[in-house]
Amino acid sequence: MEAIAYGDQTMRFNRLLRVGECYDFMRVGFAPTHVGPLGYIFRLCADYFVVLSPQSMANAPPRELWICQCPRIFMEFEDVYAQAEYFFAGTTAS
């Protein structure tokens, strides 16, 4: 989700946050992008965005989060079967 900070909060979060790190945000607001000009000014893609205010807090989580990288190419499957809960299973020629 995208976030917007105004005025002094811009510099505060710019000093606090680092690219590639994960944070837990507390005391944030949510606003729809279709109400008001901010969605158009910042060209936001999501339906909602997070508003960072003077009351907002960001804490680095004590644990390291691991996010897997997507492969450059996906395996080709011979057959794909629909499963419960909208999962898909496939078979490959070995």
Summary of the structure (lengths in Angstrom):
residues: 94
radius of gyration: 19.8
end to end distance: 39.9
largest distance: 58.6
contacts: 160
relative contact order: 0.22
helix: 18%
strand: 28%
